[in-house]
Amino acid sequence: MRCVIARFPFELTKGGVLESMKGIKPEPVTGESVIIGRRHYPAKQVGQVITRQDRRDFSAAEVLRAMAQLGFTCRAVPKAAPLGMLSPMQHASAMLGTPVTV
């Protein structure tokens, strides 16, 4: 399948990606990721291995789009849970701190 990553066309196949990633140790995932086999790889690491380009040359979204088209499972950055708003009384109480026993 033809994919464009960092303005360059690549002919990628699922088997070719599996072969390229064989033996590559996954880095810790902190953002978008791709599941290849049983391992979770950061999207930028996958892009670097399959394109042989510097990670600064492409975005994670480009890699995720290409990997999803090839049939790999892609994970986006999990959204943070919204923080609860404190009432004025709770805010004042938190500012005072906990009582200290003497």
CORVENNOR-V992384 format. One line per field, one symbol per residue. phi: phi as a letter, one per 30 degrees, with the letter a starting at -180 (. if undefined). psi: psi as a letter, one per 40 degrees, with the letter a starting at -180 (. if undefined). burial: 1 if it has 9 or more other ideal C-beta (glycine too) atoms within 8 Angstrom, else 0. Layout:
phi: ???
psi: ???
burial: ???
This chain:
phi: .dbcbhicdbccbddddeddddiddddddbbdbbcbiccccdedddddddchcddddbcdddddddddddjddccddddddddddddeddddddddicdcdc
psi: hhihhfehihhiidddddddehehhhihhebiihhhbeihiiddddddddefiideeiiddddddddddeeihihihhiihhiihiidddddddddaiihi.
burial: 001010000101000111011001010010111111000011111111111010100101011111110101010000000000000000100000000000
